[in-house]
């Protein structure tokens, strides 16, 4: 099939490459000329394991190409995926201005039956709005169907998630659209949920919000565990073995971040307010998540005293490993708070490069980052940190306190060297 993917950000580029790998003829469209030029020259606009290799492969085979020619791209493709951003407005609702602009362009250039697919995360009722916007510009002269087909990609494992999905949700109002979408995914072995566009849109928001709830729940339990001298890691394991609960997203830490969970939870919460439904669970999840990095810093301060004048090494800037995404990253919040406290900060991340600034020093190597640091705060559980040789660091640095914001290292690695270990939801003395 000939597929057009409008928007070459994280979701759009991943979607385009996966469909090309599945044997379809794919065009990526964007108004950003530099981004399109880079992609056509095999330069990825973001870091995601495996995608660069897929880009090189499919550019070489001719299965994918990228363009800024909107009219030509719309006219030459039968299936059009909308993968543009839906940022949060000031009130927390999703801003659909980019979706609307794309719909207007489709309406302007549509030249025959098309399946228009919302891949972006959008509020309930967006498919109906997209349909209206297209009709408004096309004057109702062309037939088309609008489908909701939400993505369930996890940054850091997006390629695997896209090639091996646990479900595909297709929200449509016509048998013709269902048939075309099923043909599109014919090579994928997973359950397919056929439903209405409104239900598909809700499934996406409800899924992300539930995962965010699990994270906030275990972080709140972690706070109680600290007061009761219990290790939350054992608690997570014990409850996660219940098949009704499962172990995923039950790892206590310094909170969730990224482009999805914070935005989607707020959007669903605002949707509830619009319809006079009190979604208090979501409200509390947001509060717990926003206060978790501060809670962790306060715990550290109780043990070491002031941060003022102390050199602090921050390990990890991205909100999770295997991505360069720092949007809503807890580590950025921690850095901001430490600067207010008067700390001297050195940072390291395997892929993220911060803009040059005088207040924070970024180092290329872990050894450089922890050198002369009195406190280490691990914010992202990259394998680089898990596999680092932490033996004898007491003889190689001034570190006296290791603060594990992801509970990814064993406390005895540090306590055996006389270094205080502070985790999240762990016993007060790091056990």
Beta strands, then each sheet from edge to edge (+ up, - down):
strand 1: 2-6
strand 2: 25-29
strand 3: 64-67
strand 4: 79-82
strand 5: 114-118
strand 6: 144-148
strand 7: 167-171
strand 8: 191-195
strand 9: 311-315
strand 10: 344-348
strand 11: 360-362
strand 12: 375-378
strand 13: 401-404
strand 14: 420-422
sheet 1: 3+ 2+ 1+ 4+ 5+ 6+
sheet 2: 7+ 8+
sheet 3: 11+ 10+ 9+ 12+ 13+ 14+
end
